[in-house]
Amino acid sequence: MTDTSAASGRLTQAEQLKLGTDIQRRLGIKTSRDEPLSRFTTMRVGGKADLFAEVYNLFELRGIARFVRSRGIALSIIGRGSDLVISDAGIAGLTVIVRAAGLRIEDDRLVAEAGVPMAKVATFAKGEGLSGLEFGLAIPGTVGGAVWANAGAHDSDVASRLESAKVIGDDGTEATLSGEELGLGYRESRLKHAQTEVPEIVTQATFRVDPADPDVITERLDEIRRWRQQHQPIGQRSAGSFFRNPEGDSAGRLIDELGLKGRRVGGAVVSEKHANFIVNDADATATDVRTLGEEVKALVAAESGVDLRFEVEFMGDWNEEAWAS
């Protein structure tokens, strides 16, 4: 078999083996080679990672970041795999899932490590009689991903509650940054625009919270649960909202008005329940999902003049020139 790794930026089998052995010996972190990534995403699509690891604390995360920087290896970080479509070709270099799940109250602030699911943040805060993070129940990702994307729902977002986040910079230094320093905007942060093989990595976040009656918080959480069950395809394989809402409008409304619910490419289909969701209902490929998303985007632009922007991120080895057309 011809080895095309050097041309494609992929790790050869020999490189995978050596790097995996070094990571195990130096950091005590187990790795796997050619790990299928679809099972680590909510859309359940995507190819393999050259090298794959899970880290369970911030010490391991810092160690991995230093290691890949010293070796010049590309690093990709994922949490729960929501808001994400991994290419069928998979991801070059090392892919790391962050499982660090520390969660505590400190000086009237809630501090959560990057791997804590936002839904758990919301319910933990409720248990402490603290309000302000109920919207997290509707965020399918983790704290790290939520900060990275300034995730939001139900008229709130991370920026409205974030006091600071600890970040490992692309040069390996660690800093505590405010929301302003992170460049948080609508589904945006500066973290999304890394130009290096080793991105800036969120390790933990500190949120402002307010004391409140636990019954009031519970009622708000119940409202969010009911709304999601009524309006979103809960329980189906999706990446969450596929497009960002254009200013003053709704992506779902624009797509629905064109009668695109039920439109299909292969195993990917526009949800009948919410037009801004693409679901994998028949063993879709990542190419199916992206092709459908691009078709919807083009049709909305042609019919309404609105250029929808993707909310999902396309990670891995995509031929972007092919999609740009």
C-alpha positions as a Markdown table, in Angstrom:
| # | Residue | x | y | z |
|---|---|---|---|---|
| 1 | Met | 0.0 | 0.0 | 0.0 |
| 2 | Thr | 1.3 | 3.4 | -0.9 |
| 3 | Asp | 2.0 | 5.7 | 2.1 |
| 4 | Thr | 0.5 | 9.1 | 1.2 |
| 5 | Ser | 0.8 | 10.5 | 4.8 |
| 6 | Ala | 3.6 | 13.0 | 4.1 |
| 7 | Ala | 1.6 | 14.6 | 1.3 |
| 8 | Ser | -1.6 | 14.8 | 3.2 |
| 9 | Gly | -0.2 | 15.8 | 6.6 |
| 10 | Arg | -1.3 | 12.6 | 8.1 |
| 11 | Leu | 0.8 | 10.6 | 10.6 |
| 12 | Thr | 2.3 | 7.4 | 9.2 |
| 13 | Gln | 1.7 | 4.2 | 11.2 |
| 14 | Ala | 5.3 | 4.4 | 12.4 |
| 15 | Glu | 4.8 | 7.9 | 13.6 |
| 16 | Gln | 1.5 | 7.0 | 15.3 |
| 17 | Leu | 3.2 | 4.2 | 17.2 |
| 18 | Lys | 6.2 | 6.2 | 18.3 |
| 19 | Leu | 4.2 | 9.2 | 19.4 |
| 20 | Gly | 1.7 | 7.1 | 21.2 |
| 21 | Thr | 4.5 | 5.3 | 23.0 |
| 22 | Asp | 6.1 | 8.6 | 24.0 |
| 23 | Ile | 2.9 | 10.0 | 25.3 |
| 24 | Gln | 2.2 | 6.9 | 27.4 |
| 25 | Arg | 5.8 | 6.9 | 28.8 |
| 26 | Arg | 6.1 | 10.6 | 29.5 |
| 27 | Leu | 2.5 | 11.5 | 30.5 |
| 28 | Gly | 0.9 | 8.3 | 31.5 |
| 29 | Ile | -1.9 | 8.9 | 28.9 |
| 30 | Lys | -3.1 | 6.1 | 26.8 |
| 31 | Thr | -3.6 | 6.7 | 23.1 |
| 32 | Ser | -5.2 | 4.7 | 20.3 |
| 33 | Arg | -4.3 | 4.8 | 16.6 |
| 34 | Asp | -6.8 | 5.2 | 13.7 |
| 35 | Glu | -9.6 | 5.8 | 16.3 |
| 36 | Pro | -13.1 | 6.1 | 14.7 |
| 37 | Leu | -14.5 | 9.5 | 15.8 |
| 38 | Ser | -18.1 | 9.3 | 14.8 |
| 39 | Arg | -19.0 | 7.8 | 18.2 |
| 40 | Phe | -17.6 | 10.9 | 19.9 |
| 41 | Thr | -19.9 | 13.3 | 18.1 |
| 42 | Thr | -23.6 | 14.0 | 18.5 |
| 43 | Met | -24.1 | 13.9 | 14.7 |
| 44 | Arg | -22.5 | 10.4 | 14.7 |
| 45 | Val | -20.5 | 11.0 | 11.5 |
| 46 | Gly | -16.8 | 11.4 | 10.7 |
| 47 | Gly | -13.7 | 9.4 | 9.9 |
| 48 | Lys | -10.7 | 8.4 | 12.0 |
| 49 | Ala | -8.1 | 10.3 | 14.1 |
| 50 | Asp | -4.5 | 9.5 | 13.3 |
| 51 | Leu | -3.8 | 9.4 | 17.1 |
| 52 | Phe | -6.5 | 9.8 | 19.8 |
| 53 | Ala | -6.4 | 10.4 | 23.6 |
| 54 | Glu | -8.8 | 11.3 | 26.4 |
| 55 | Val | -7.6 | 13.5 | 29.2 |
| 56 | Tyr | -9.3 | 13.6 | 32.6 |
| 57 | Asn | -7.7 | 16.5 | 34.4 |
| 58 | Leu | -6.0 | 19.8 | 33.7 |
| 59 | Phe | -2.5 | 18.4 | 34.5 |
| 60 | Glu | -2.9 | 15.9 | 31.7 |
| 61 | Leu | -4.3 | 18.6 | 29.4 |
| 62 | Arg | -1.3 | 20.9 | 30.0 |
| 63 | Gly | 1.1 | 18.0 | 29.5 |
| 64 | Ile | -0.5 | 17.1 | 26.1 |
| 65 | Ala | -0.3 | 20.8 | 25.0 |
| 66 | Arg | 3.4 | 21.0 | 25.9 |
| 67 | Phe | 4.1 | 17.6 | 24.2 |
| 68 | Val | 2.5 | 18.4 | 20.9 |
| 69 | Arg | 4.1 | 21.8 | 20.7 |
| 70 | Ser | 7.5 | 20.4 | 21.3 |
| 71 | Arg | 7.0 | 17.8 | 18.5 |
| 72 | Gly | 5.2 | 20.0 | 16.0 |
| 73 | Ile | 2.1 | 17.8 | 15.9 |
| 74 | Ala | -1.3 | 19.2 | 14.9 |
| 75 | Leu | -3.7 | 19.1 | 17.9 |
| 76 | Ser | -7.5 | 19.1 | 17.7 |
| 77 | Ile | -9.6 | 19.5 | 20.9 |
| 78 | Ile | -13.2 | 18.3 | 21.2 |
| 79 | Gly | -15.6 | 18.0 | 24.1 |
| 80 | Arg | -18.9 | 16.3 | 23.7 |
| 81 | Gly | -18.7 | 16.6 | 19.9 |
| 82 | Ser | -21.8 | 18.8 | 19.5 |
| 83 | Asp | -21.9 | 21.7 | 17.0 |
| 84 | Leu | -19.3 | 19.7 | 15.1 |
| 85 | Val | -19.2 | 17.8 | 11.8 |
| 86 | Ile | -16.0 | 15.8 | 11.4 |
| 87 | Ser | -15.0 | 14.9 | 7.8 |
| 88 | Asp | -15.2 | 11.4 | 6.5 |
| 89 | Ala | -11.4 | 11.5 | 6.0 |
| 90 | Gly | -11.0 | 12.1 | 9.7 |
| 91 | Ile | -8.4 | 14.3 | 11.5 |
| 92 | Ala | -4.7 | 14.5 | 11.1 |
| 93 | Gly | -2.3 | 14.6 | 14.1 |
| 94 | Leu | -3.6 | 14.1 | 17.6 |
| 95 | Thr | -7.2 | 14.5 | 18.6 |
| 96 | Val | -8.0 | 14.9 | 22.3 |
| 97 | Ile | -11.3 | 14.7 | 24.1 |
| 98 | Val | -11.3 | 16.8 | 27.3 |
| 99 | Arg | -13.0 | 15.0 | 30.2 |
| 100 | Ala | -11.7 | 17.3 | 33.1 |
| 101 | Ala | -14.9 | 17.7 | 35.1 |
| 102 | Gly | -14.1 | 19.7 | 38.3 |
| 103 | Leu | -16.9 | 21.9 | 39.4 |
| 104 | Arg | -17.1 | 24.2 | 42.5 |
| 105 | Ile | -18.4 | 27.4 | 44.1 |
| 106 | Glu | -15.7 | 29.9 | 44.9 |
| 107 | Asp | -16.3 | 33.4 | 46.4 |
| 108 | Asp | -19.8 | 33.6 | 45.0 |
| 109 | Arg | -18.7 | 32.4 | 41.6 |
| 110 | Leu | -19.1 | 29.1 | 39.8 |
| 111 | Val | -15.9 | 27.6 | 38.6 |
| 112 | Ala | -16.0 | 24.7 | 36.0 |
| 113 | Glu | -13.3 | 22.8 | 34.2 |
| 114 | Ala | -13.4 | 22.6 | 30.4 |
| 115 | Gly | -14.9 | 19.1 | 30.2 |
| 116 | Val | -18.0 | 19.7 | 32.4 |
| 117 | Pro | -21.2 | 19.5 | 30.3 |
| 118 | Met | -23.1 | 22.9 | 30.4 |
| 119 | Ala | -26.3 | 21.1 | 31.3 |
| 120 | Lys | -24.5 | 19.8 | 34.4 |
| 121 | Val | -23.4 | 23.3 | 35.2 |
| 122 | Ala | -27.0 | 24.5 | 35.1 |
| 123 | Thr | -28.3 | 21.7 | 37.4 |
| 124 | Phe | -25.3 | 22.0 | 39.8 |
| 125 | Ala | -26.0 | 25.8 | 40.1 |
| 126 | Lys | -29.6 | 25.0 | 40.8 |
| 127 | Gly | -28.6 | 22.7 | 43.6 |
| 128 | Glu | -26.6 | 25.5 | 45.2 |
| 129 | Gly | -29.5 | 28.0 | 44.9 |
| 130 | Leu | -27.7 | 30.0 | 42.2 |
| 131 | Ser | -29.3 | 31.5 | 39.1 |
| 132 | Gly | -28.0 | 32.8 | 35.8 |
| 133 | Leu | -26.8 | 29.7 | 34.1 |
| 134 | Glu | -30.2 | 28.0 | 33.4 |
| 135 | Phe | -29.6 | 28.5 | 29.6 |
| 136 | Gly | -26.8 | 26.0 | 29.9 |
| 137 | Leu | -29.4 | 23.2 | 30.1 |
| 138 | Ala | -30.1 | 23.8 | 26.4 |
| 139 | Ile | -26.4 | 23.7 | 25.4 |
| 140 | Pro | -25.3 | 20.2 | 24.4 |
| 141 | Gly | -21.6 | 20.8 | 24.7 |
| 142 | Thr | -19.0 | 21.3 | 27.4 |
| 143 | Val | -17.7 | 24.4 | 29.2 |
| 144 | Gly | -14.6 | 24.6 | 27.0 |
| 145 | Gly | -16.6 | 24.4 | 23.8 |
| 146 | Ala | -19.2 | 26.8 | 25.1 |
| 147 | Val | -16.6 | 29.5 | 25.9 |
| 148 | Trp | -14.9 | 28.8 | 22.5 |
| 149 | Ala | -18.1 | 29.4 | 20.6 |
| 150 | Asn | -19.8 | 31.8 | 23.1 |
| 151 | Ala | -22.7 | 29.3 | 23.1 |
| 152 | Gly | -26.1 | 30.6 | 24.0 |
| 153 | Ala | -29.8 | 29.8 | 24.2 |
| 154 | His | -33.1 | 31.2 | 25.6 |
| 155 | Asp | -32.0 | 34.9 | 25.4 |
| 156 | Ser | -28.7 | 34.3 | 27.2 |
| 157 | Asp | -25.1 | 33.3 | 26.4 |
| 158 | Val | -21.7 | 32.6 | 27.9 |
| 159 | Ala | -20.6 | 36.2 | 27.4 |
| 160 | Ser | -23.4 | 37.5 | 29.7 |
| 161 | Arg | -22.2 | 35.4 | 32.6 |
| 162 | Leu | -18.5 | 34.7 | 32.0 |
| 163 | Glu | -16.2 | 36.5 | 34.4 |
| 164 | Ser | -13.0 | 34.9 | 33.1 |
| 165 | Ala | -11.5 | 31.8 | 31.5 |
| 166 | Lys | -8.2 | 30.2 | 31.9 |
| 167 | Val | -6.5 | 29.6 | 28.6 |
| 168 | Ile | -3.3 | 27.8 | 27.5 |
| 169 | Gly | -2.0 | 30.1 | 24.7 |
| 170 | Asp | -0.6 | 29.0 | 21.4 |
| 171 | Asp | 2.9 | 29.7 | 22.8 |
| 172 | Gly | 2.3 | 27.5 | 25.8 |
| 173 | Thr | 1.8 | 30.2 | 28.4 |
| 174 | Glu | -1.3 | 30.2 | 30.6 |
| 175 | Ala | -3.4 | 33.3 | 31.2 |
| 176 | Thr | -6.7 | 34.3 | 32.7 |
| 177 | Leu | -8.8 | 36.2 | 30.2 |
| 178 | Ser | -12.0 | 38.2 | 30.4 |
| 179 | Gly | -14.8 | 37.9 | 27.9 |
| 180 | Glu | -13.6 | 41.0 | 26.2 |
| 181 | Glu | -10.1 | 39.7 | 25.8 |
| 182 | Leu | -11.5 | 36.5 | 24.4 |
| 183 | Gly | -13.4 | 38.5 | 21.7 |
| 184 | Leu | -16.8 | 37.1 | 22.6 |
| 185 | Gly | -19.5 | 38.0 | 20.2 |
| 186 | Tyr | -22.6 | 36.2 | 18.7 |
| 187 | Arg | -21.4 | 32.6 | 18.5 |
| 188 | Glu | -17.9 | 33.9 | 18.2 |
| 189 | Ser | -14.5 | 34.2 | 20.0 |
| 190 | Arg | -11.0 | 34.8 | 19.0 |
| 191 | Leu | -10.3 | 31.1 | 19.9 |
| 192 | Lys | -12.2 | 30.1 | 16.7 |
| 193 | His | -9.6 | 31.6 | 14.5 |
| 194 | Ala | -6.4 | 29.9 | 15.5 |
| 195 | Gln | -3.6 | 30.1 | 12.9 |
| 196 | Thr | -1.3 | 27.6 | 14.5 |
| 197 | Glu | -1.2 | 23.8 | 14.7 |
| 198 | Val | -1.7 | 23.9 | 18.5 |
| 199 | Pro | -4.7 | 26.1 | 19.3 |
| 200 | Glu | -5.5 | 28.1 | 22.4 |
| 201 | Ile | -7.1 | 25.8 | 24.8 |
| 202 | Val | -9.7 | 26.7 | 27.5 |
| 203 | Thr | -9.0 | 24.9 | 30.7 |
| 204 | Gln | -11.7 | 26.3 | 33.0 |
| 205 | Ala | -14.2 | 29.1 | 33.3 |
| 206 | Thr | -15.5 | 31.3 | 36.1 |
| 207 | Phe | -19.1 | 32.4 | 35.9 |
| 208 | Arg | -21.1 | 35.1 | 37.7 |
| 209 | Val | -24.2 | 33.7 | 39.5 |
| 210 | Asp | -26.9 | 35.1 | 41.6 |
| 211 | Pro | -28.6 | 33.7 | 44.7 |
| 212 | Ala | -32.2 | 32.7 | 44.0 |
| 213 | Asp | -35.1 | 30.6 | 45.2 |
| 214 | Pro | -34.4 | 27.0 | 44.1 |
| 215 | Asp | -38.1 | 26.6 | 43.2 |
| 216 | Val | -37.9 | 29.6 | 40.8 |
| 217 | Ile | -34.7 | 28.1 | 39.2 |
| 218 | Thr | -36.4 | 24.7 | 38.9 |
| 219 | Glu | -39.4 | 26.2 | 37.2 |
| 220 | Arg | -37.1 | 28.0 | 34.7 |
| 221 | Leu | -35.2 | 24.7 | 33.9 |
| 222 | Asp | -38.5 | 22.9 | 33.5 |
| 223 | Glu | -39.6 | 25.6 | 31.0 |
| 224 | Ile | -36.5 | 25.1 | 29.0 |
| 225 | Arg | -36.9 | 21.3 | 29.0 |
| 226 | Arg | -40.5 | 21.6 | 27.8 |
| 227 | Trp | -39.6 | 24.1 | 25.0 |
| 228 | Arg | -36.8 | 21.9 | 23.7 |
| 229 | Gln | -39.0 | 18.8 | 23.7 |
| 230 | Gln | -41.7 | 20.7 | 21.8 |
| 231 | His | -39.6 | 22.4 | 19.3 |
| 232 | Gln | -36.3 | 20.5 | 18.7 |
| 233 | Pro | -35.5 | 17.0 | 17.5 |
| 234 | Ile | -34.4 | 15.8 | 20.9 |
| 235 | Gly | -33.0 | 12.2 | 20.8 |
| 236 | Gln | -32.1 | 12.3 | 17.1 |
| 237 | Arg | -28.5 | 12.5 | 15.8 |
| 238 | Ser | -27.7 | 16.1 | 15.1 |
| 239 | Ala | -25.1 | 18.7 | 15.7 |
| 240 | Gly | -27.6 | 21.2 | 17.1 |
| 241 | Ser | -28.5 | 24.4 | 15.3 |
| 242 | Phe | -26.8 | 24.2 | 11.9 |
| 243 | Phe | -26.8 | 27.9 | 11.0 |
| 244 | Arg | -26.4 | 31.1 | 13.0 |
| 245 | Asn | -29.5 | 33.3 | 13.1 |
| 246 | Pro | -29.1 | 36.4 | 10.8 |
| 247 | Glu | -29.5 | 39.6 | 12.7 |
| 248 | Gly | -33.2 | 40.3 | 13.4 |
| 249 | Asp | -34.3 | 37.0 | 11.9 |
| 250 | Ser | -34.4 | 33.3 | 12.3 |
| 251 | Ala | -32.5 | 30.8 | 10.2 |
| 252 | Gly | -35.1 | 28.2 | 10.9 |
| 253 | Arg | -37.9 | 30.5 | 9.7 |
| 254 | Leu | -36.1 | 31.3 | 6.4 |
| 255 | Ile | -35.5 | 27.6 | 5.8 |
| 256 | Asp | -39.0 | 26.6 | 6.7 |
| 257 | Glu | -40.6 | 29.3 | 4.4 |
| 258 | Leu | -38.8 | 27.7 | 1.5 |
| 259 | Gly | -40.4 | 24.3 | 2.3 |
| 260 | Leu | -37.1 | 22.7 | 2.9 |
| 261 | Lys | -38.1 | 20.5 | 5.9 |
| 262 | Gly | -37.6 | 16.9 | 4.9 |
| 263 | Arg | -35.1 | 17.8 | 2.2 |
| 264 | Arg | -32.6 | 14.9 | 2.0 |
| 265 | Val | -29.1 | 14.1 | 0.8 |
| 266 | Gly | -28.2 | 10.4 | 1.5 |
| 267 | Gly | -28.8 | 9.8 | 5.2 |
| 268 | Ala | -29.0 | 13.5 | 6.2 |
| 269 | Val | -32.3 | 15.3 | 6.3 |
| 270 | Val | -33.6 | 18.7 | 7.3 |
| 271 | Ser | -35.6 | 18.1 | 10.5 |
| 272 | Glu | -39.4 | 18.1 | 10.2 |
| 273 | Lys | -39.6 | 19.5 | 13.7 |
| 274 | His | -37.1 | 22.4 | 13.4 |
| 275 | Ala | -35.8 | 23.6 | 10.1 |
| 276 | Asn | -32.4 | 24.7 | 11.5 |
| 277 | Phe | -31.5 | 21.2 | 12.4 |
| 278 | Ile | -30.0 | 18.6 | 10.1 |
| 279 | Val | -30.4 | 15.1 | 11.4 |
| 280 | Asn | -28.6 | 11.9 | 10.6 |
| 281 | Asp | -31.5 | 9.4 | 10.3 |
| 282 | Ala | -30.1 | 6.8 | 8.0 |
| 283 | Asp | -26.4 | 6.3 | 8.6 |
| 284 | Ala | -25.4 | 9.6 | 6.9 |
| 285 | Thr | -21.8 | 10.4 | 6.0 |
| 286 | Ala | -20.2 | 13.7 | 6.8 |
| 287 | Thr | -20.3 | 14.5 | 3.1 |
| 288 | Asp | -24.1 | 13.9 | 3.1 |
| 289 | Val | -24.5 | 16.4 | 6.0 |
| 290 | Arg | -22.3 | 19.1 | 4.6 |
| 291 | Thr | -23.7 | 18.7 | 1.1 |
| 292 | Leu | -27.2 | 19.2 | 2.4 |
| 293 | Gly | -26.1 | 22.2 | 4.5 |
| 294 | Glu | -24.5 | 23.8 | 1.5 |
| 295 | Glu | -27.7 | 23.2 | -0.6 |
| 296 | Val | -29.9 | 24.8 | 2.1 |
| 297 | Lys | -27.5 | 27.7 | 2.3 |
| 298 | Ala | -27.5 | 28.3 | -1.5 |
| 299 | Leu | -31.3 | 28.0 | -1.7 |
| 300 | Val | -31.9 | 30.5 | 1.1 |
| 301 | Ala | -29.4 | 32.9 | -0.5 |
| 302 | Ala | -31.0 | 32.6 | -3.9 |
| 303 | Glu | -34.6 | 33.0 | -2.7 |
| 304 | Ser | -34.2 | 35.5 | 0.1 |
| 305 | Gly | -30.8 | 37.1 | -0.4 |
| 306 | Val | -29.7 | 36.1 | 3.0 |
| 307 | Asp | -26.3 | 34.6 | 3.3 |
| 308 | Leu | -26.6 | 32.2 | 6.2 |
| 309 | Arg | -23.5 | 31.4 | 8.2 |
| 310 | Phe | -22.8 | 28.0 | 9.6 |
| 311 | Glu | -23.0 | 27.6 | 13.3 |
| 312 | Val | -21.6 | 24.1 | 13.2 |
| 313 | Glu | -17.8 | 23.7 | 12.7 |
| 314 | Phe | -16.4 | 21.5 | 10.0 |
| 315 | Met | -13.3 | 19.8 | 11.5 |
| 316 | Gly | -10.8 | 17.5 | 9.8 |
| 317 | Asp | -9.6 | 16.9 | 6.3 |
| 318 | Trp | -12.0 | 18.7 | 4.0 |
| 319 | Asn | -11.2 | 19.9 | 0.6 |
| 320 | Glu | -12.3 | 23.4 | 1.2 |
| 321 | Glu | -11.7 | 24.5 | -2.4 |
| 322 | Ala | -14.3 | 22.0 | -3.5 |
| 323 | Trp | -16.8 | 23.4 | -1.0 |
| 324 | Ala | -16.0 | 27.0 | -1.8 |
| 325 | Ser | -17.7 | 26.7 | -5.2 |
